[in-house]
């Protein structure tokens, strides 16, 4: 799962994941929250208009 790899390799996303764990979320719940965050990031990048320079 992409969220699991992102958790392990990206400092900001790892901090987000471990913050969820510290708040009492279970591993799968925190991973789903991280996957939703990744989805929002990817959607934002795709939806952004791009100008060729």
C-alpha positions as a printed NumPy array, in Angstrom:
array([[  0.   ,   0.   ,   0.   ],
       [  1.332,   3.434,  -0.936],
       [  0.451,   4.917,   2.449],
       [  2.647,   2.4  ,   4.232],
       [  5.631,   3.205,   1.998],
       [  4.995,   6.935,   2.405],
       [  4.891,   6.505,   6.189],
       [  8.288,   4.83 ,   6.132],
       [ 10.032,   7.162,   3.671],
       [  8.53 ,  10.633,   4.113],
       [  9.22 ,  12.5  ,   7.344],
       [  6.081,  14.685,   7.254],
       [  3.725,  11.838,   6.455],
       [  5.411,   9.643,   9.05 ],
       [  4.857,  12.345,  11.646],
       [  1.189,  12.523,  10.628],
       [  0.821,   8.741,  10.96 ],
       [  2.545,   8.53 ,  14.339],
       [  0.465,  11.47 ,  15.56 ],
       [ -2.652,   9.428,  14.81 ],
       [ -1.165,   6.447,  16.664],
       [ -0.408,   8.66 ,  19.687],
       [ -4.032,   9.832,  19.647],
       [ -5.144,   6.235,  20.163],
       [ -5.908,   5.159,  16.602],
       [ -5.191,   1.594,  15.576],
       [ -2.621,   0.898,  12.845],
       [ -5.172,   0.311,  10.07 ],
       [ -7.208,   3.363,  11.039],
       [ -4.12 ,   5.591,  11.052],
       [ -3.019,   4.082,   7.737],
       [ -6.432,   4.818,   6.199],
       [ -6.206,   8.42 ,   7.43 ],
       [ -2.775,   8.673,   5.828],
       [ -4.102,   7.184,   2.569],
       [ -6.881,   9.799,   2.558],
       [ -4.291,  12.529,   3.071],
       [ -2.237,  11.152,   0.169],
       [ -5.367,  11.122,  -1.998],
       [ -6.024,  14.798,  -1.207],
       [ -2.405,  15.69 ,  -2.056],
       [ -2.502,  13.789,  -5.369],
       [ -5.889,  15.267,  -6.292],
       [ -4.617,  18.774,  -5.559],
       [ -1.569,  18.254,  -7.783],
       [ -3.63 ,  16.794, -10.638],
       [ -6.333,  19.465, -10.397],
       [ -3.821,  22.325, -10.419],
       [ -3.566,  24.076, -13.761],
       [ -0.132,  23.755, -15.347],
       [  1.512,  26.349, -17.587],
       [  4.408,  25.352, -19.822],
       [  7.252,  27.8  , -19.326]])
